[in-house]
């Protein structure tokens, strides 16, 4: 089994894009630039990146996360595969399950995977605050309550 195959690199780039979106491009670039300068001639791992970026998150008021950046990103990097998010318009629920792909190990039935997923959405053409899906299921009425704040 390859540790760094095409899927790994694709997932990594998608995760960085996701982070730049929920952190805002400005905050992400500020944090990543500082990280690259600090670690330019040394070794670093993903914890160094997330913890370094957290300093910039903690030093501002615009972006509020439900937990640390490290916990959010670890939910993506330490689990196999990707989530499949489903909206059931009949019941009003938003659910996450593991997306089954050719890359995923489909021989095991592990339904305990949960990711901390930023959900961007619009209501009547107006961008609403990001909602975080950090459990298996959330009621859509939760979205409506958040958008009225």
C-alpha positions, 0 to 999 in steps of 0.5 A: 500500500502506498502512503502517498498516492494521488488520492492522498495529494488530492485530499491534502489540497482539498483540505487546505482549500477548505481551511482557506475558505472557512478561515478566510483567505486573508487569515489563511495566507497570513498564517501560512506565510508565517508558518513557511517563514518559521519552518523554512529550514527545519522539519515540521509536521501537521501539528506544527502547521495547525498549532501555528495557524491557531495563533493567528486564529486566536489573535482575531475576532472575525473567524470563530471555530467550534473547536481548535483548528487541530481538532478540525483538521485531525478529523480529516487527516487521521481518518480514511476517506471522505464524508458524504453529506446528505440533506433529507428534505422530508425529515429536515436532517443533515447527515454524514457518513463515510463516502465509499470509493474505490480507494476506501477499504469497503471490507470493513463496516466502520460507521463511527467516522465523523468529521468536523465539517463546515457547511456553507449555505445560502437562504433566499440568495443571502450567504448565511453563517457557516454551520459546523456538522460535528456529529452524525446528524443535525436537524435543519431547524438548527440552521434556521435558528443560527441564521436568525442570530 
